[in-house]
Amino acid sequence: MPLHAQLILLLINTSLFFSHAQRLAKRFQRTPHKQAPQSTIIACTTVTMRLPYTPNPPQPADPAEEAIVSRITARRAPRPLQPLDLTLLHSPPVADGWNSFLGAVRTQTIVPADLRELAISRVAVVNRAWYEWMHHAPLAVGAGVPQAAMDWLKGQAGDVAEPSVAAEGTELFGEGQWAALLLADEMTRNVQVSDETFAKVKGLFGEREIVELVATVACYNCVSRFLVALDVGERNATGPDALAAH
């Protein structure tokens, strides 16, 4: 076939191809586009502590850290290490000092258990440290604080010395319990303790008991601020009623 004839045939085929392509394009434009069904996305928010917990069981880097872990484990026994321990173990020296201080406050004072646990529970309510409340409110009840009194306490975030509030509180707590509660309340909310409250405390307790009670309140203000700042135990978004099952 001559070259000019081949060129003519190529032009004809090209024209036919583009004509067919245009018809197909118009057909697709007239046909509604069916979108693929969208999958349902379920939002799920998981609350986690603000730092990762250290491994459990712990992985001490040297014999000194191993000794620290052993001391903490011994104080916790027969319970396992707690989320607070696994957080503190990011800094073994701090965890060790914390363990020693808390051990003395919890087990080596002469403060009666009901007063100690009640004071700690008051700190927890004021600071909204529900992880702290979860652990210590049941201990207060176990030590003799009426359950009805603890139910009342968890709803009192304000000044318990306010006359109408105090009128209710003094009906629920014993004299020593109420004095310890006032001390914990003022130390936590105001830092300063009024002369009136201190006079009540001094009239009921000896010097060692006062020092140990003040140290207990100060200690658990430290604990609660650590817990809340890092959301240890993932309790910041809950409240005391959400912990009833624990």
ZAZA-10345 format. One record per residue (C-alpha): residue number from 1; residue in three letters; chain; y, z, x. Coordinates in pm, whole numbers, plus 50000, padded with zeros to 5 digits. Example, Ala and Ser with C-alpha at 12.3 -4.5 7.8 and 13.67 -1.06 7.14 Angstrom:
<kolza><seq>1</seq><type>ALA</type><mol>A</mol><north>49550</north><up>50780</up><east>51230</east></kolza>
<kolza><seq>2</seq><type>SER</type><mol>A</mol><north>49894</north><up>50714</up><east>51367</east></kolza>
END
This chain:
<kolza><seq>1</seq><type>MET</type><mol>A</mol><north>50000</north><up>50000</up><east>50000</east></kolza>
<kolza><seq>2</seq><type>PRO</type><mol>A</mol><north>50343</north><up>49910</up><east>50138</east></kolza>
<kolza><seq>3</seq><type>LEU</type><mol>A</mol><north>50556</north><up>50201</up><east>50258</east></kolza>
<kolza><seq>4</seq><type>HIS</type><mol>A</mol><north>50826</north><up>50148</up><east>49997</east></kolza>
<kolza><seq>5</seq><type>ALA</type><mol>A</mol><north>50563</north><up>50164</up><east>49721</east></kolza>
<kolza><seq>6</seq><type>GLN</type><mol>A</mol><north>50428</north><up>50494</up><east>49860</east></kolza>
<kolza><seq>7</seq><type>LEU</type><mol>A</mol><north>50779</north><up>50639</up><east>49857</east></kolza>
<kolza><seq>8</seq><type>ILE</type><mol>A</mol><north>50832</north><up>50533</up><east>49496</east></kolza>
<kolza><seq>9</seq><type>LEU</type><mol>A</mol><north>50498</north><up>50694</up><east>49394</east></kolza>
<kolza><seq>10</seq><type>LEU</type><mol>A</mol><north>50590</north><up>51019</up><east>49572</east></kolza>
<kolza><seq>11</seq><type>LEU</type><mol>A</mol><north>50924</north><up>51035</up><east>49391</east></kolza>
<kolza><seq>12</seq><type>ILE</type><mol>A</mol><north>50753</north><up>50982</up><east>49055</east></kolza>
<kolza><seq>13</seq><type>ASN</type><mol>A</mol><north>50499</north><up>51262</up><east>49121</east></kolza>
<kolza><seq>14</seq><type>THR</type><mol>A</mol><north>50772</north><up>51499</up><east>49237</east></kolza>
<kolza><seq>15</seq><type>SER</type><mol>A</mol><north>50974</north><up>51429</up><east>48922</east></kolza>
<kolza><seq>16</seq><type>LEU</type><mol>A</mol><north>50670</north><up>51493</up><east>48702</east></kolza>
<kolza><seq>17</seq><type>PHE</type><mol>A</mol><north>50601</north><up>51821</up><east>48884</east></kolza>
<kolza><seq>18</seq><type>PHE</type><mol>A</mol><north>50953</north><up>51958</up><east>48835</east></kolza>
<kolza><seq>19</seq><type>SER</type><mol>A</mol><north>50957</north><up>51846</up><east>48471</east></kolza>
<kolza><seq>20</seq><type>HIS</type><mol>A</mol><north>50633</north><up>52035</up><east>48407</east></kolza>
<kolza><seq>21</seq><type>ALA</type><mol>A</mol><north>50769</north><up>52342</up><east>48586</east></kolza>
<kolza><seq>22</seq><type>GLN</type><mol>A</mol><north>51082</north><up>52343</up><east>48369</east></kolza>
<kolza><seq>23</seq><type>ARG</type><mol>A</mol><north>50874</north><up>52328</up><east>48048</east></kolza>
<kolza><seq>24</seq><type>LEU</type><mol>A</mol><north>50666</north><up>52625</up><east>48165</east></kolza>
<kolza><seq>25</seq><type>ALA</type><mol>A</mol><north>50978</north><up>52824</up><east>48250</east></kolza>
<kolza><seq>26</seq><type>LYS</type><mol>A</mol><north>51126</north><up>52766</up><east>47902</east></kolza>
<kolza><seq>27</seq><type>ARG</type><mol>A</mol><north>50796</north><up>52871</up><east>47741</east></kolza>
<kolza><seq>28</seq><type>PHE</type><mol>A</mol><north>50796</north><up>53204</up><east>47928</east></kolza>
<kolza><seq>29</seq><type>GLN</type><mol>A</mol><north>51157</north><up>53265</up><east>47834</east></kolza>
<kolza><seq>30</seq><type>ARG</type><mol>A</mol><north>51067</north><up>53235</up><east>47464</east></kolza>
<kolza><seq>31</seq><type>THR</type><mol>A</mol><north>50769</north><up>53470</up><east>47495</east></kolza>
<kolza><seq>32</seq><type>PRO</type><mol>A</mol><north>50864</north><up>53841</up><east>47472</east></kolza>
<kolza><seq>33</seq><type>HIS</type><mol>A</mol><north>50776</north><up>54030</up><east>47786</east></kolza>
<kolza><seq>34</seq><type>LYS</type><mol>A</mol><north>50529</north><up>54307</up><east>47723</east></kolza>
<kolza><seq>35</seq><type>GLN</type><mol>A</mol><north>50590</north><up>54604</up><east>47947</east></kolza>
<kolza><seq>36</seq><type>ALA</type><mol>A</mol><north>50297</north><up>54793</up><east>48082</east></kolza>
<kolza><seq>37</seq><type>PRO</type><mol>A</mol><north>50265</north><up>55133</up><east>47916</east></kolza>
<kolza><seq>38</seq><type>GLN</type><mol>A</mol><north>50439</north><up>55401</up><east>48114</east></kolza>
<kolza><seq>39</seq><type>SER</type><mol>A</mol><north>50232</north><up>55695</up><east>48217</east></kolza>
<kolza><seq>40</seq><type>THR</type><mol>A</mol><north>50341</north><up>56033</up><east>48087</east></kolza>
<kolza><seq>41</seq><type>ILE</type><mol>A</mol><north>50495</north><up>56247</up><east>48357</east></kolza>
<kolza><seq>42</seq><type>ILE</type><mol>A</mol><north>50451</north><up>56620</up><east>48308</east></kolza>
<kolza><seq>43</seq><type>ALA</type><mol>A</mol><north>50701</north><up>56833</up><east>48490</east></kolza>
<kolza><seq>44</seq><type>CYS</type><mol>A</mol><north>50534</north><up>57123</up><east>48662</east></kolza>
<kolza><seq>45</seq><type>THR</type><mol>A</mol><north>50729</north><up>57381</up><east>48857</east></kolza>
<kolza><seq>46</seq><type>THR</type><mol>A</mol><north>50533</north><up>57610</up><east>49081</east></kolza>
<kolza><seq>47</seq><type>VAL</type><mol>A</mol><north>50716</north><up>57920</up><east>49193</east></kolza>
<kolza><seq>48</seq><type>THR</type><mol>A</mol><north>50639</north><up>58011</up><east>49551</east></kolza>
<kolza><seq>49</seq><type>MET</type><mol>A</mol><north>50767</north><up>58264</up><east>49797</east></kolza>
<kolza><seq>50</seq><type>ARG</type><mol>A</mol><north>51061</north><up>58133</up><east>49998</east></kolza>
<kolza><seq>51</seq><type>LEU</type><mol>A</mol><north>50858</north><up>58139</up><east>50318</east></kolza>
<kolza><seq>52</seq><type>PRO</type><mol>A</mol><north>50489</north><up>58064</up><east>50366</east></kolza>
<kolza><seq>53</seq><type>TYR</type><mol>A</mol><north>50270</north><up>58369</up><east>50392</east></kolza>
<kolza><seq>54</seq><type>THR</type><mol>A</mol><north>50102</north><up>58428</up><east>50725</east></kolza>
<kolza><seq>55</seq><type>PRO</type><mol>A</mol><north>49728</north><up>58352</up><east>50734</east></kolza>
<kolza><seq>56</seq><type>ASN</type><mol>A</mol><north>49487</north><up>58589</up><east>50566</east></kolza>
<kolza><seq>57</seq><type>PRO</type><mol>A</mol><north>49288</north><up>58711</up><east>50745</east></kolza>
<kolza><seq>58</seq><type>PRO</type><mol>A</mol><north>49561</north><up>58744</up><east>51010</east></kolza>
<kolza><seq>59</seq><type>GLN</type><mol>A</mol><north>49540</north><up>58559</up><east>51338</east></kolza>
<kolza><seq>60</seq><type>PRO</type><mol>A</mol><north>49691</north><up>58792</up><east>51601</east></kolza>
<kolza><seq>61</seq><type>ALA</type><mol>A</mol><north>49807</north><up>58622</up><east>51919</east></kolza>
<kolza><seq>62</seq><type>ASP</type><mol>A</mol><north>49716</north><up>58904</up><east>52158</east></kolza>
<kolza><seq>63</seq><type>PRO</type><mol>A</mol><north>49565</north><up>59256</up><east>52170</east></kolza>
<kolza><seq>64</seq><type>ALA</type><mol>A</mol><north>49902</north><up>59416</up><east>52088</east></kolza>
<kolza><seq>65</seq><type>GLU</type><mol>A</mol><north>49931</north><up>59217</up><east>51765</east></kolza>
<kolza><seq>66</seq><type>GLU</type><mol>A</mol><north>49567</north><up>59286</up><east>51688</east></kolza>
<kolza><seq>67</seq><type>ALA</type><mol>A</mol><north>49640</north><up>59660</up><east>51710</east></kolza>
<kolza><seq>68</seq><type>ILE</type><mol>A</mol><north>49934</north><up>59617</up><east>51471</east></kolza>
<kolza><seq>69</seq><type>VAL</type><mol>A</mol><north>49717</north><up>59438</up><east>51217</east></kolza>
<kolza><seq>70</seq><type>SER</type><mol>A</mol><north>49456</north><up>59713</up><east>51248</east></kolza>
<kolza><seq>71</seq><type>ARG</type><mol>A</mol><north>49714</north><up>59984</up><east>51175</east></kolza>
<kolza><seq>72</seq><type>ILE</type><mol>A</mol><north>49845</north><up>59802</up><east>50869</east></kolza>
<kolza><seq>73</seq><type>THR</type><mol>A</mol><north>49493</north><up>59732</up><east>50744</east></kolza>
<kolza><seq>74</seq><type>ALA</type><mol>A</mol><north>49399</north><up>60098</up><east>50789</east></kolza>
<kolza><seq>75</seq><type>ARG</type><mol>A</mol><north>49697</north><up>60214</up><east>50581</east></kolza>
<kolza><seq>76</seq><type>ARG</type><mol>A</mol><north>49617</north><up>59969</up><east>50303</east></kolza>
<kolza><seq>77</seq><type>ALA</type><mol>A</mol><north>49244</north><up>60047</up><east>50290</east></kolza>
<kolza><seq>78</seq><type>PRO</type><mol>A</mol><north>49050</north><up>60022</up><east>50068</east></kolza>
<kolza><seq>79</seq><type>ARG</type><mol>A</mol><north>49289</north><up>59760</up><east>49929</east></kolza>
<kolza><seq>80</seq><type>PRO</type><mol>A</mol><north>49334</north><up>59427</up><east>50109</east></kolza>
<kolza><seq>81</seq><type>LEU</type><mol>A</mol><north>49654</north><up>59325</up><east>50282</east></kolza>
<kolza><seq>82</seq><type>GLN</type><mol>A</mol><north>49929</north><up>59265</up><east>50028</east></kolza>
<kolza><seq>83</seq><type>PRO</type><mol>A</mol><north>50177</north><up>58975</up><east>50000</east></kolza>
<kolza><seq>84</seq><type>LEU</type><mol>A</mol><north>50441</north><up>59204</up><east>50151</east></kolza>
<kolza><seq>85</seq><type>ASP</type><mol>A</mol><north>50222</north><up>59260</up><east>50458</east></kolza>
<kolza><seq>86</seq><type>LEU</type><mol>A</mol><north>50154</north><up>58889</up><east>50496</east></kolza>
<kolza><seq>87</seq><type>THR</type><mol>A</mol><north>50527</north><up>58825</up><east>50486</east></kolza>
<kolza><seq>88</seq><type>LEU</type><mol>A</mol><north>50619</north><up>59096</up><east>50735</east></kolza>
<kolza><seq>89</seq><type>LEU</type><mol>A</mol><north>50355</north><up>58974</up><east>50979</east></kolza>
<kolza><seq>90</seq><type>HIS</type><mol>A</mol><north>50580</north><up>58681</up><east>51063</east></kolza>
<kolza><seq>91</seq><type>SER</type><mol>A</mol><north>50732</north><up>58949</up><east>51289</east></kolza>
<kolza><seq>92</seq><type>PRO</type><mol>A</mol><north>50453</north><up>59181</up><east>51407</east></kolza>
<kolza><seq>93</seq><type>PRO</type><mol>A</mol><north>50692</north><up>59438</up><east>51565</east></kolza>
<kolza><seq>94</seq><type>VAL</type><mol>A</mol><north>50891</north><up>59467</up><east>51241</east></kolza>
<kolza><seq>95</seq><type>ALA</type><mol>A</mol><north>50569</north><up>59486</up><east>51040</east></kolza>
<kolza><seq>96</seq><type>ASP</type><mol>A</mol><north>50448</north><up>59767</up><east>51265</east></kolza>
<kolza><seq>97</seq><type>GLY</type><mol>A</mol><north>50767</north><up>59972</up><east>51233</east></kolza>
<kolza><seq>98</seq><type>TRP</type><mol>A</mol><north>50777</north><up>59908</up><east>50858</east></kolza>
<kolza><seq>99</seq><type>ASN</type><mol>A</mol><north>50418</north><up>60024</up><east>50824</east></kolza>
<kolza><seq>100</seq><type>SER</type><mol>A</mol><north>50490</north><up>60347</up><east>51011</east></kolza>
<kolza><seq>101</seq><type>PHE</type><mol>A</mol><north>50806</north><up>60426</up><east>50812</east></kolza>
<kolza><seq>102</seq><type>LEU</type><mol>A</mol><north>50653</north><up>60344</up><east>50474</east></kolza>
<kolza><seq>103</seq><type>GLY</type><mol>A</mol><north>50340</north><up>60536</up><east>50562</east></kolza>
<kolza><seq>104</seq><type>ALA</type><mol>A</mol><north>50545</north><up>60849</up><east>50633</east></kolza>
<kolza><seq>105</seq><type>VAL</type><mol>A</mol><north>50751</north><up>60815</up><east>50315</east></kolza>
<kolza><seq>106</seq><type>ARG</type><mol>A</mol><north>50449</north><up>60751</up><east>50094</east></kolza>
<kolza><seq>107</seq><type>THR</type><mol>A</mol><north>50193</north><up>60992</up><east>50236</east></kolza>
<kolza><seq>108</seq><type>GLN</type><mol>A</mol><north>50353</north><up>61256</up><east>50458</east></kolza>
<kolza><seq>109</seq><type>THR</type><mol>A</mol><north>50636</north><up>61409</up><east>50255</east></kolza>
<kolza><seq>110</seq><type>ILE</type><mol>A</mol><north>50626</north><up>61715</up><east>50032</east></kolza>
<kolza><seq>111</seq><type>VAL</type><mol>A</mol><north>50809</north><up>61539</up><east>49748</east></kolza>
<kolza><seq>112</seq><type>PRO</type><mol>A</mol><north>50589</north><up>61559</up><east>49435</east></kolza>
<kolza><seq>113</seq><type>ALA</type><mol>A</mol><north>50428</north><up>61227</up><east>49349</east></kolza>
<kolza><seq>114</seq><type>ASP</type><mol>A</mol><north>50591</north><up>61201</up><east>49007</east></kolza>
<kolza><seq>115</seq><type>LEU</type><mol>A</mol><north>50940</north><up>61236</up><east>49157</east></kolza>
<kolza><seq>116</seq><type>ARG</type><mol>A</mol><north>50865</north><up>60994</up><east>49441</east></kolza>
<kolza><seq>117</seq><type>GLU</type><mol>A</mol><north>50725</north><up>60721</up><east>49217</east></kolza>
<kolza><seq>118</seq><type>LEU</type><mol>A</mol><north>50992</north><up>60773</up><east>48953</east></kolza>
<kolza><seq>119</seq><type>ALA</type><mol>A</mol><north>51268</north><up>60737</up><east>49212</east></kolza>
<kolza><seq>120</seq><type>ILE</type><mol>A</mol><north>51107</north><up>60422</up><east>49352</east></kolza>
<kolza><seq>121</seq><type>SER</type><mol>A</mol><north>51069</north><up>60278</up><east>49002</east></kolza>
<kolza><seq>122</seq><type>ARG</type><mol>A</mol><north>51436</north><up>60343</up><east>48931</east></kolza>
<kolza><seq>123</seq><type>VAL</type><mol>A</mol><north>51532</north><up>60149</up><east>49243</east></kolza>
<kolza><seq>124</seq><type>ALA</type><mol>A</mol><north>51311</north><up>59864</up><east>49125</east></kolza>
<kolza><seq>125</seq><type>VAL</type><mol>A</mol><north>51479</north><up>59845</up><east>48784</east></kolza>
<kolza><seq>126</seq><type>VAL</type><mol>A</mol><north>51835</north><up>59852</up><east>48919</east></kolza>
<kolza><seq>127</seq><type>ASN</type><mol>A</mol><north>51759</north><up>59588</up><east>49183</east></kolza>
<kolza><seq>128</seq><type>ARG</type><mol>A</mol><north>51534</north><up>59383</up><east>48952</east></kolza>
<kolza><seq>129</seq><type>ALA</type><mol>A</mol><north>51256</north><up>59407</up><east>49208</east></kolza>
<kolza><seq>130</seq><type>TRP</type><mol>A</mol><north>50969</north><up>59350</up><east>48968</east></kolza>
<kolza><seq>131</seq><type>TYR</type><mol>A</mol><north>50709</north><up>59326</up><east>49243</east></kolza>
<kolza><seq>132</seq><type>GLU</type><mol>A</mol><north>50809</north><up>59682</up><east>49336</east></kolza>
<kolza><seq>133</seq><type>TRP</type><mol>A</mol><north>50799</north><up>59791</up><east>48972</east></kolza>
<kolza><seq>134</seq><type>MET</type><mol>A</mol><north>50455</north><up>59636</up><east>48927</east></kolza>
<kolza><seq>135</seq><type>HIS</type><mol>A</mol><north>50312</north><up>59859</up><east>49198</east></kolza>
<kolza><seq>136</seq><type>HIS</type><mol>A</mol><north>50497</north><up>60186</up><east>49141</east></kolza>
<kolza><seq>137</seq><type>ALA</type><mol>A</mol><north>50551</north><up>60224</up><east>48765</east></kolza>
<kolza><seq>138</seq><type>PRO</type><mol>A</mol><north>50175</north><up>60274</up><east>48706</east></kolza>
<kolza><seq>139</seq><type>LEU</type><mol>A</mol><north>50168</north><up>60528</up><east>48990</east></kolza>
<kolza><seq>140</seq><type>ALA</type><mol>A</mol><north>50450</north><up>60721</up><east>48822</east></kolza>
<kolza><seq>141</seq><type>VAL</type><mol>A</mol><north>50253</north><up>60736</up><east>48499</east></kolza>
<kolza><seq>142</seq><type>GLY</type><mol>A</mol><north>49941</north><up>60837</up><east>48689</east></kolza>
<kolza><seq>143</seq><type>ALA</type><mol>A</mol><north>50140</north><up>61120</up><east>48851</east></kolza>
<kolza><seq>144</seq><type>GLY</type><mol>A</mol><north>50247</north><up>61260</up><east>48516</east></kolza>
<kolza><seq>145</seq><type>VAL</type><mol>A</mol><north>50558</north><up>61071</up><east>48404</east></kolza>
<kolza><seq>146</seq><type>PRO</type><mol>A</mol><north>50511</north><up>60990</up><east>48033</east></kolza>
<kolza><seq>147</seq><type>GLN</type><mol>A</mol><north>50447</north><up>60624</up><east>47953</east></kolza>
<kolza><seq>148</seq><type>ALA</type><mol>A</mol><north>50718</north><up>60640</up><east>47686</east></kolza>
<kolza><seq>149</seq><type>ALA</type><mol>A</mol><north>50965</north><up>60753</up><east>47951</east></kolza>
<kolza><seq>150</seq><type>MET</type><mol>A</mol><north>50875</north><up>60462</up><east>48179</east></kolza>
<kolza><seq>151</seq><type>ASP</type><mol>A</mol><north>50903</north><up>60219</up><east>47887</east></kolza>
<kolza><seq>152</seq><type>TRP</type><mol>A</mol><north>51254</north><up>60352</up><east>47828</east></kolza>
<kolza><seq>153</seq><type>LEU</type><mol>A</mol><north>51343</north><up>60339</up><east>48197</east></kolza>
<kolza><seq>154</seq><type>LYS</type><mol>A</mol><north>51258</north><up>59971</up><east>48246</east></kolza>
<kolza><seq>155</seq><type>GLY</type><mol>A</mol><north>51529</north><up>59874</up><east>47999</east></kolza>
<kolza><seq>156</seq><type>GLN</type><mol>A</mol><north>51804</north><up>60083</up><east>48160</east></kolza>
<kolza><seq>157</seq><type>ALA</type><mol>A</mol><north>51976</north><up>59870</up><east>48423</east></kolza>
<kolza><seq>158</seq><type>GLY</type><mol>A</mol><north>52313</north><up>60042</up><east>48380</east></kolza>
<kolza><seq>159</seq><type>ASP</type><mol>A</mol><north>52445</north><up>60391</up><east>48449</east></kolza>
<kolza><seq>160</seq><type>VAL</type><mol>A</mol><north>52189</north><up>60643</up><east>48324</east></kolza>
<kolza><seq>161</seq><type>ALA</type><mol>A</mol><north>52450</north><up>60919</up><east>48353</east></kolza>
<kolza><seq>162</seq><type>GLU</type><mol>A</mol><north>52653</north><up>60759</up><east>48072</east></kolza>
<kolza><seq>163</seq><type>PRO</type><mol>A</mol><north>52651</north><up>61026</up><east>47798</east></kolza>
<kolza><seq>164</seq><type>SER</type><mol>A</mol><north>52467</north><up>60836</up><east>47525</east></kolza>
<kolza><seq>165</seq><type>VAL</type><mol>A</mol><north>52206</north><up>60711</up><east>47773</east></kolza>
<kolza><seq>166</seq><type>ALA</type><mol>A</mol><north>52168</north><up>61052</up><east>47936</east></kolza>
<kolza><seq>167</seq><type>ALA</type><mol>A</mol><north>52115</north><up>61211</up><east>47596</east></kolza>
<kolza><seq>168</seq><type>GLU</type><mol>A</mol><north>51807</north><up>60992</up><east>47550</east></kolza>
<kolza><seq>169</seq><type>GLY</type><mol>A</mol><north>51684</north><up>61027</up><east>47906</east></kolza>
<kolza><seq>170</seq><type>THR</type><mol>A</mol><north>51695</north><up>61404</up><east>47924</east></kolza>
<kolza><seq>171</seq><type>GLU</type><mol>A</mol><north>51466</north><up>61417</up><east>47621</east></kolza>
<kolza><seq>172</seq><type>LEU</type><mol>A</mol><north>51204</north><up>61205</up><east>47799</east></kolza>
<kolza><seq>173</seq><type>PHE</type><mol>A</mol><north>51204</north><up>61350</up><east>48152</east></kolza>
<kolza><seq>174</seq><type>GLY</type><mol>A</mol><north>51165</north><up>61695</up><east>48297</east></kolza>
<kolza><seq>175</seq><type>GLU</type><mol>A</mol><north>51460</north><up>61859</up><east>48472</east></kolza>
<kolza><seq>176</seq><type>GLY</type><mol>A</mol><north>51341</north><up>61773</up><east>48823</east></kolza>
<kolza><seq>177</seq><type>GLN</type><mol>A</mol><north>51249</north><up>61420</up><east>48720</east></kolza>
<kolza><seq>178</seq><type>TRP</type><mol>A</mol><north>51590</north><up>61362</up><east>48569</east></kolza>
<kolza><seq>179</seq><type>ALA</type><mol>A</mol><north>51766</north><up>61492</up><east>48881</east></kolza>
<kolza><seq>180</seq><type>ALA</type><mol>A</mol><north>51559</north><up>61261</up><east>49102</east></kolza>
<kolza><seq>181</seq><type>LEU</type><mol>A</mol><north>51635</north><up>60974</up><east>48866</east></kolza>
<kolza><seq>182</seq><type>LEU</type><mol>A</mol><north>52010</north><up>61039</up><east>48881</east></kolza>
<kolza><seq>183</seq><type>LEU</type><mol>A</mol><north>51998</north><up>61055</up><east>49260</east></kolza>
<kolza><seq>184</seq><type>ALA</type><mol>A</mol><north>51808</north><up>60725</up><east>49283</east></kolza>
<kolza><seq>185</seq><type>ASP</type><mol>A</mol><north>52041</north><up>60564</up><east>49032</east></kolza>
<kolza><seq>186</seq><type>GLU</type><mol>A</mol><north>52363</north><up>60659</up><east>49211</east></kolza>
<kolza><seq>187</seq><type>MET</type><mol>A</mol><north>52232</north><up>60581</up><east>49559</east></kolza>
<kolza><seq>188</seq><type>THR</type><mol>A</mol><north>52118</north><up>60236</up><east>49443</east></kolza>
<kolza><seq>189</seq><type>ARG</type><mol>A</mol><north>52411</north><up>60134</up><east>49224</east></kolza>
<kolza><seq>190</seq><type>ASN</type><mol>A</mol><north>52699</north><up>60310</up><east>49402</east></kolza>
<kolza><seq>191</seq><type>VAL</type><mol>A</mol><north>52566</north><up>60412</up><east>49745</east></kolza>
<kolza><seq>192</seq><type>GLN</type><mol>A</mol><north>52774</north><up>60729</up><east>49711</east></kolza>
<kolza><seq>193</seq><type>VAL</type><mol>A</mol><north>52630</north><up>61027</up><east>49524</east></kolza>
<kolza><seq>194</seq><type>SER</type><mol>A</mol><north>52862</north><up>61235</up><east>49308</east></kolza>
<kolza><seq>195</seq><type>ASP</type><mol>A</mol><north>52910</north><up>61605</up><east>49381</east></kolza>
<kolza><seq>196</seq><type>GLU</type><mol>A</mol><north>52781</north><up>61683</up><east>49033</east></kolza>
<kolza><seq>197</seq><type>THR</type><mol>A</mol><north>52453</north><up>61498</up><east>49087</east></kolza>
<kolza><seq>198</seq><type>PHE</type><mol>A</mol><north>52405</north><up>61641</up><east>49435</east></kolza>
<kolza><seq>199</seq><type>ALA</type><mol>A</mol><north>52462</north><up>61992</up><east>49301</east></kolza>
<kolza><seq>200</seq><type>LYS</type><mol>A</mol><north>52182</north><up>61935</up><east>49049</east></kolza>
<kolza><seq>201</seq><type>VAL</type><mol>A</mol><north>51949</north><up>61812</up><east>49322</east></kolza>
<kolza><seq>202</seq><type>LYS</type><mol>A</mol><north>52041</north><up>62100</up><east>49554</east></kolza>
<kolza><seq>203</seq><type>GLY</type><mol>A</mol><north>51981</north><up>62353</up><east>49281</east></kolza>
<kolza><seq>204</seq><type>LEU</type><mol>A</mol><north>51625</north><up>62230</up><east>49226</east></kolza>
<kolza><seq>205</seq><type>PHE</type><mol>A</mol><north>51494</north><up>62129</up><east>49570</east></kolza>
<kolza><seq>206</seq><type>GLY</type><mol>A</mol><north>51484</north><up>62265</up><east>49922</east></kolza>
<kolza><seq>207</seq><type>GLU</type><mol>A</mol><north>51648</north><up>62099</up><east>50218</east></kolza>
<kolza><seq>208</seq><type>ARG</type><mol>A</mol><north>51334</north><up>61919</up><east>50336</east></kolza>
<kolza><seq>209</seq><type>GLU</type><mol>A</mol><north>51265</north><up>61788</up><east>49985</east></kolza>
<kolza><seq>210</seq><type>ILE</type><mol>A</mol><north>51622</north><up>61663</up><east>49954</east></kolza>
<kolza><seq>211</seq><type>VAL</type><mol>A</mol><north>51607</north><up>61482</up><east>50288</east></kolza>
<kolza><seq>212</seq><type>GLU</type><mol>A</mol><north>51271</north><up>61327</up><east>50198</east></kolza>
<kolza><seq>213</seq><type>LEU</type><mol>A</mol><north>51383</north><up>61228</up><east>49849</east></kolza>
<kolza><seq>214</seq><type>VAL</type><mol>A</mol><north>51700</north><up>61065</up><east>49984</east></kolza>
<kolza><seq>215</seq><type>ALA</type><mol>A</mol><north>51493</north><up>60891</up><east>50253</east></kolza>
<kolza><seq>216</seq><type>THR</type><mol>A</mol><north>51253</north><up>60764</up><east>49985</east></kolza>
<kolza><seq>217</seq><type>VAL</type><mol>A</mol><north>51533</north><up>60611</up><east>49779</east></kolza>
<kolza><seq>218</seq><type>ALA</type><mol>A</mol><north>51695</north><up>60459</up><east>50088</east></kolza>
<kolza><seq>219</seq><type>CYS</type><mol>A</mol><north>51360</north><up>60325</up><east>50207</east></kolza>
<kolza><seq>220</seq><type>TYR</type><mol>A</mol><north>51277</north><up>60153</up><east>49880</east></kolza>
<kolza><seq>221</seq><type>ASN</type><mol>A</mol><north>51622</north><up>60004</up><east>49852</east></kolza>
<kolza><seq>222</seq><type>CYS</type><mol>A</mol><north>51536</north><up>59838</up><east>50182</east></kolza>
<kolza><seq>223</seq><type>VAL</type><mol>A</mol><north>51198</north><up>59731</up><east>50043</east></kolza>
<kolza><seq>224</seq><type>SER</type><mol>A</mol><north>51342</north><up>59592</up><east>49719</east></kolza>
<kolza><seq>225</seq><type>ARG</type><mol>A</mol><north>51610</north><up>59392</up><east>49895</east></kolza>
<kolza><seq>226</seq><type>PHE</type><mol>A</mol><north>51351</north><up>59238</up><east>50124</east></kolza>
<kolza><seq>227</seq><type>LEU</type><mol>A</mol><north>51124</north><up>59156</up><east>49829</east></kolza>
<kolza><seq>228</seq><type>VAL</type><mol>A</mol><north>51398</north><up>58999</up><east>49619</east></kolza>
<kolza><seq>229</seq><type>ALA</type><mol>A</mol><north>51563</north><up>58803</up><east>49901</east></kolza>
<kolza><seq>230</seq><type>LEU</type><mol>A</mol><north>51235</north><up>58626</up><east>49985</east></kolza>
<kolza><seq>231</seq><type>ASP</type><mol>A</mol><north>51078</north><up>58647</up><east>49636</east></kolza>
<kolza><seq>232</seq><type>VAL</type><mol>A</mol><north>50769</north><up>58813</up><east>49779</east></kolza>
<kolza><seq>233</seq><type>GLY</type><mol>A</mol><north>50493</north><up>58804</up><east>49520</east></kolza>
<kolza><seq>234</seq><type>GLU</type><mol>A</mol><north>50685</north><up>58542</up><east>49317</east></kolza>
<kolza><seq>235</seq><type>ARG</type><mol>A</mol><north>50821</north><up>58797</up><east>49066</east></kolza>
<kolza><seq>236</seq><type>ASN</type><mol>A</mol><north>51195</north><up>58729</up><east>49068</east></kolza>
<kolza><seq>237</seq><type>ALA</type><mol>A</mol><north>51180</north><up>58503</up><east>48764</east></kolza>
<kolza><seq>238</seq><type>THR</type><mol>A</mol><north>50973</north><up>58747</up><east>48561</east></kolza>
<kolza><seq>239</seq><type>GLY</type><mol>A</mol><north>51051</north><up>59086</up><east>48411</east></kolza>
<kolza><seq>240</seq><type>PRO</type><mol>A</mol><north>50875</north><up>59420</up><east>48383</east></kolza>
<kolza><seq>241</seq><type>ASP</type><mol>A</mol><north>50695</north><up>59327</up><east>48061</east></kolza>
<kolza><seq>242</seq><type>ALA</type><mol>A</mol><north>50536</north><up>59023</up><east>48228</east></kolza>
<kolza><seq>243</seq><type>LEU</type><mol>A</mol><north>50355</north><up>59257</up><east>48466</east></kolza>
<kolza><seq>244</seq><type>ALA</type><mol>A</mol><north>50173</north><up>59464</up><east>48207</east></kolza>
<kolza><seq>245</seq><type>ALA</type><mol>A</mol><north>49839</north><up>59306</up><east>48295</east></kolza>
<kolza><seq>246</seq><type>HIS</type><mol>A</mol><north>49859</north><up>59401</up><east>48664</east></kolza>
END
